């Protein structure tokens, strides 16, 4: 059963998307109280240090990771639900929609993603390849020290597509379903996956549940993100983009990232993927998309334009759905 009707959750999602696109997360606020993701990360770090003991067997750590997952999701979501319950007792429902939207917009990353990817283009233009490598190293996990300009641009565009899904579409999708508790639910799992959902000796067993759950909750958003990118492109490309996504998305290591990445690559007429280096190890991924591997600065600028359009399509869809639900409520 939903905590709130769609006549509440959809306006919350639409308002949150609009607020974040306008304001982002103010630097002064970050300096004063940090960021909700940092708070969630601190909780995950404490739970991991307590319940992931290296001397325990793999089975024990897997079971411990399951109960840790319940805590790292249950604590922030429970606190959110409790706080909203008190809020609804004290304030009108319309005011609480605004309160939820303001809180939810802190867990969306439209503006910051655009700023970070735009910084790669600016660095390449102003300081050359070394500047581009440094800028793109802020948003990707691969070794950027040996990348040529085309590889730097591909890395930035891949990050743009993947984070459009993970950082924008997914939190708004769960907000549209459950309001602010849905945003917190998603962000807790997504943060856990980024911190402990790795196939390393320390985390492979303990973080398995977090990694699998992150794949599951990102599944609908990744398909929706690909659709938004498709709609943001030229209608003459729609058939090619859809056919290429259907063919190539499964080639990606992630069950979800391949969808928006293939859509953006094909819309730009380039290919993503290929070999790259993570922590000194070469990962030879297959190529996805339809076009050349030699991405250019023009492709990066065009990708940012498509990204802005896709965000606008997403916000427009949420707004229309919210208006429809409020009229019929």
For each residue, the residues with C-beta under 8 A, 3 or more apart:
1:
2: 5 6 9 177 178
3: 81 178 179 181
4: 8 9 12 178 179
5: 2 8 9 325 329
6: 2 9 10 176 321 325
7: 10 11 325 326 328 329
8: 4 5 11 12 93 97 100 179
9: 2 4 5 6 12 13 175 176 177 178 179 182
10: 6 7 13 14 176 318 321 322 325 326
11: 7 8 14 15 97 101 322 325 326
12: 4 8 9 15 16 97 100 101 104 175 176 179 180
13: 9 10 16 17 101 104 172 175 176 318 322
14: 10 11 17 18 315 318 319 321 322
15: 11 12 18 19 97 98 101 105
16: 12 13 19 20 100 101 102 104 105 108 172 175 183
17: 13 14 20 21 105 108 110 168 172 311 314 315 318
18: 14 15 21 22 315 319
19: 15 16 22 23 101 102 105
20: 16 17 23 24 25 105 106 108 109 110 111
21: 17 18 110 111 311 315
22: 18 19 111
23: 19 20 26 105 111
24: 20 110 111 112 115
25: 20 29 30 35 106 111 112
26: 23 29 30
27: 30 31
28: 31 32
29: 25 26 32 33
30: 25 26 27 33 34 35
31: 27 28
32: 28 29
33: 29 30
34: 30 38 39
35: 25 30 38 39 106
36: 39 40 106 107 184 187
37: 40 41 107 187 191
38: 34 35 41 42
39: 34 35 36 42 43 76
40: 36 37 43 44 72 76 187 188 191
41: 37 38 44 45 191 195
42: 38 39 45 46
43: 39 40 46 47 72 75 76
44: 40 41 47 48 72 191 192 195 196
45: 41 42 48 49 195
46: 42 43 49 50
47: 43 44 50 51 68 71 72
48: 44 45 51 52 68 195 196 206
49: 45 46 52
50: 46 47
51: 47 48 64 65 67 68 206
52: 48 49 56 61 64 65 68 196 202 203 206
53: 56 61 64
54: 202
55:
56: 52 53 60 61 64
57: 60 61
58: 61 62 204 205
59: 62 63 205
60: 56 57 63 64
61: 52 53 56 57 58 64 65 205 206
62: 58 59 65 66 205 206 208 209
63: 59 60 66 67
64: 51 52 53 56 60 61 67 68 206
65: 51 52 61 62 68 69 196 205 206 207 208 209 210
66: 62 63 69 70 209
67: 51 63 64 70 71
68: 47 48 51 52 64 65 71 72 206
69: 65 66 72 73 192 209 210 213
70: 66 67 73 74
71: 47 67 68 74 75
72: 40 43 44 47 68 69 75 76 188 192 210
73: 69 70 76 77 185 188 189 192
74: 70 71 77 78
75: 43 71 72 78 79
76: 39 40 43 72 73 79 80 184 188
77: 73 74 80 81 181 184 185 188
78: 74 75 81 82
79: 75 76 82 83
80: 76 77 83 84 180 181 184
81: 3 77 78 84 85 181
82: 78 79 85 86
83: 79 80 86 87
84: 80 81 87 88 96 99 100 179 180 181
85: 81 82 88 89
86: 82 83 89 90
87: 83 84 90 91 96 99
88: 84 85 91 93 96
89: 85 86
90: 86 87
91: 87 88 95 96 99
92: 95 96
93: 8 88 96 97
94: 97 98
95: 91 92 98 99
96: 84 87 88 91 92 93 99 100
97: 8 11 12 15 93 94 100 101
98: 15 94 95 101 102
99: 84 87 91 95 96 102 103
100: 8 12 16 84 96 97 103 104 179 180
101: 11 12 13 15 16 19 97 98 104 105
102: 16 19 98 99 105 106
103: 99 100 106 107 180 183
104: 12 13 16 100 101 107 108 171 175 179 180 183
105: 15 16 17 19 20 23 101 102 108
106: 20 25 35 36 102 103
107: 36 37 103 104 171 183 184 186 187
108: 16 17 20 104 105 167 168 171 172 183
109: 20 112 113 163 167 168
110: 17 20 21 24 113 114 167 168 311
111: 20 21 22 23 24 25 114 115
112: 24 25 109 115 116
113: 109 110 116 117 160 163 164 167 168 307
114: 110 111 117 118 304 307 308
115: 24 111 112 118 119
116: 112 113 119 120 135 138 139
117: 113 114 120 121 139 156 157 159 160 300 303 304 307
118: 114 115 121 122 304
119: 115 116 122 123 135 138
120: 116 117 123 124 132 135 136 139 152 153 156 300
121: 117 118 124 125 156 297 300 301 304
122: 118 119 125 126 135
123: 119 120 126 127 131 132 134 135
124: 120 121 127 128 129 131 132 135 149 152 153 297 300
125: 121 122 297
126: 122 123 131
127: 123 124 130 131 132
128: 124 131 132
129: 124 132 133 148 149 152
130: 127 133 134
131: 123 124 126 127 128 134 135
132: 120 123 124 127 128 129 135 136 149 152 153
133: 129 130 136 137 144 145 147 152
134: 123 130 131 137 138 144
135: 116 119 120 122 123 124 131 132 138
136: 120 132 133 139 140 144 147 152 155 156 159
137: 133 134 140 144
138: 116 119 134 135
139: 116 117 120 136 156 159 163
140: 136 137 144 155 156 158 159
141: 278
142: 155 276 277 278
143: 146 276 277 278 279 280
144: 133 134 136 137 140 147 152 155
145: 133
146: 143 277
147: 133 136 144 151 152 155
148: 129 151 152
149: 124 129 132 152 153 297
150: 153 154 293 294 295 296
151: 147 148 154 155 276
152: 120 124 129 132 133 136 144 147 148 149 155 156
153: 120 124 132 149 150 156 157 295 296 297 299 300
154: 150 151 157 158 270 272 274 293 295
155: 136 140 142 144 147 151 152 158 159 276
156: 117 120 121 136 139 140 152 153 159 160 300 303
157: 117 153 154 160 161 264 265 268 270 272 295 299 300 303
158: 140 154 155 161 162 261 272 273
159: 117 136 139 140 155 156 162 163
160: 113 117 156 157 163 164 264 303 304 307
161: 157 158 164 165 225 229 257 260 261 263 264 265 272 303
162: 158 159 165 166 254 257 260 261
163: 109 113 139 159 160 166 167 168
164: 113 160 161 167 168 169 225 228 229 260 307 310 311
165: 161 162 168 169 170 218 221 222 224 225 226 256 257 259 260
166: 162 163 169 170 190 218 221
167: 108 109 110 113 163 164 170 171
168: 17 108 109 110 113 163 164 165 171 172 225 311 314
169: 164 165 166 172 173 221 222 224 225 228 314
170: 165 166 167 173 174 186 190 217 218 221 222
171: 104 107 108 167 168 174 175 183 186 187 190
172: 13 16 17 108 168 169 175 176 314 318
173: 169 170 176 177 186 220 221 224
174: 170 171 177 178 182 183 185 186 217
175: 9 12 13 16 104 171 172 178 179 180 182 183 186
176: 6 9 10 12 13 172 173 182 318 321
177: 2 9 173 174 182
178: 2 3 4 9 174 175 181 182 183 185
179: 3 4 8 9 12 84 100 104 175 182 183
180: 12 80 84 100 103 104 175 183 184
181: 3 77 80 81 84 178 184 185
182: 9 174 175 176 177 178 179 185 186
183: 16 103 104 107 108 171 174 175 178 179 180 186 187
184: 36 76 77 80 107 180 181 187 188
185: 73 77 174 178 181 182 188 189
186: 107 170 171 173 174 175 182 183 189 190 217
187: 36 37 40 107 171 183 184 190 191
188: 40 72 73 76 77 184 185 191 192
189: 73 185 186 192 193 210 213 214 217
190: 166 170 171 186 187 193 194 214 217 218
191: 37 40 41 44 187 188 194 195
192: 44 69 72 73 188 189 195 196 197 207 210 214
193: 189 190 196 197 207 210 211 213 214
194: 190 191 197
195: 41 44 45 48 191 192 207
196: 44 48 52 65 192 193 203 206 207 210
197: 192 193 194 203 207 208 210 211 214
198: 202 203 204 207 211
199: 203 204
200: 203 204
201: 204
202: 52 54 198 206
203: 52 196 197 198 199 200 206 207
204: 58 198 199 200 201 207 208
205: 58 59 61 62 65 208
206: 48 51 52 61 62 64 65 68 196 202 203
207: 65 192 193 195 196 197 198 203 204 210 211
208: 62 65 197 204 205 211 212
209: 62 65 66 69 212 213
210: 65 69 72 189 192 193 196 197 207 213 214
211: 193 197 198 207 208 214 215
212: 208 209 215 216
213: 69 189 193 209 210 216 217
214: 189 190 192 193 197 210 211 217 218
215: 211 212 218 219 254 255 256
216: 212 213 219
217: 170 174 186 189 190 213 214 221
218: 165 166 170 190 214 215 221 222 256
219: 215 216 222 223 255 256
220: 173 223 224
221: 165 166 169 170 173 217 218 224 225 256
222: 165 169 170 218 219 225 226 256 257 258 259 260
223: 219 220 226 227 259
224: 165 169 173 220 221 227 228 314
225: 161 164 165 168 169 221 222 228 229 259 260 263 310
226: 165 222 223 229 230 245 249 259 260 262 263
227: 223 224 230 231 263
228: 164 169 224 225 231 232 310 311 313 314
229: 161 164 225 226 232 233 241 260 263 264 267 306 310
230: 226 227 233 237 238 241 242 245 263 267
231: 227 228 238 310 313
232: 228 229 267 306 307 309 310 312 313
233: 229 230 237 238 241 267 306
234: 237 238
235: 238
236:
237: 230 233 234 240 241 266 267
238: 230 231 233 234 235 241 242
239: 242 243
240: 237 243 244 266 290
241: 229 230 233 237 238 244 245 263 266 267
242: 230 238 239 245 246
243: 239 240 246 247
244: 240 241 247 248 262 266 288 289 290
245: 226 230 241 242 248 249 259 262 263 266
246: 242 243 249
247: 243 244
248: 244 245 251 252 258 262 288 289
249: 226 245 246 252 258 259 262 288
250: 258
251: 248 258 273 285 286 287 288
252: 248 249 255 257 258 261 262 273 285 286 288
253: 257 283 285
254: 162 215 257 258
255: 215 219 252 258
256: 165 215 218 219 221 222 259
257: 161 162 165 222 252 253 254 260 261
258: 222 248 249 250 251 252 254 255 261 262 288
259: 165 222 223 225 226 245 249 256 262 263
260: 161 162 164 165 222 225 226 229 257 263 264
261: 158 161 162 252 257 258 264 265 272 273 288 289
262: 226 244 245 248 249 252 258 259 265 266 272 288 289
263: 161 225 226 227 229 230 241 245 259 260 266 267
264: 157 160 161 229 260 261 267 268 272 303 306
265: 157 161 261 262 268 270 271 272 288 289 290 291
266: 237 240 241 244 245 262 263 269 289 290 291
267: 229 230 232 233 237 241 263 264 306
268: 157 264 265 289 291 295 299 302 303 306
269: 266 290 291 292 299
270: 154 157 265 289 291 292 293 294 295 299
271: 265 274 287 288 289 290 291 292 293
272: 154 157 158 161 261 262 264 265 287 288 289
273: 158 251 252 261 285 286 287 288 289
274: 154 271 284 285 286 287 293
275: 282 283 284 285
276: 142 143 151 155 282 283 285
277: 142 143 146 280 281 282 283
278: 141 142 143 281 283
279: 143
280: 143 277
281: 277 278
282: 275 276 277
283: 253 275 276 277 278
284: 274 275
285: 251 252 253 273 274 275 276
286: 251 252 273 274
287: 251 271 272 273 274 293
288: 244 248 249 251 252 258 261 262 265 271 272 273
289: 244 248 261 262 265 266 268 270 271 272 273
290: 240 244 265 266 269 271
291: 265 266 268 269 270 271
292: 269 270 271 295
293: 150 154 270 271 274 287
294: 150 270
295: 150 153 154 157 268 270 292 299 300
296: 150 153 299 300
297: 121 124 125 149 153 300 301
298: 301 302
299: 153 157 268 269 270 295 296 302 303
300: 117 120 121 124 153 156 157 295 296 297 303 304
301: 121 297 298 304 305
302: 268 298 299 305 306
303: 117 156 157 160 161 264 268 299 300 306 307
304: 114 117 118 121 160 300 301 307 308
305: 301 302 308 309
306: 229 232 233 264 267 268 302 303 309 310
307: 113 114 117 160 164 232 303 304 310 311
308: 114 304 305 311 312
309: 232 305 306 312 313
310: 164 225 228 229 231 232 306 307 313 314
311: 17 21 110 164 168 228 307 308 314 315
312: 232 308 309 315 316
313: 228 231 232 309 310 316 317
314: 17 168 169 172 224 228 310 311 317 318
315: 14 17 18 21 311 312 318 319
316: 312 313 319 320
317: 313 314 320 321
318: 10 13 14 17 172 176 314 315 321 322
319: 14 18 315 316 322 323
320: 316 317 323 324
321: 6 10 14 176 317 318 324 325
322: 10 11 13 14 318 319 325 326
323: 319 320 326 327
324: 320 321 327 328
325: 5 6 7 10 11 321 322 328 329
326: 7 10 11 322 323 329
327: 323 324
328: 7 324 325
329: 5 7 325 326
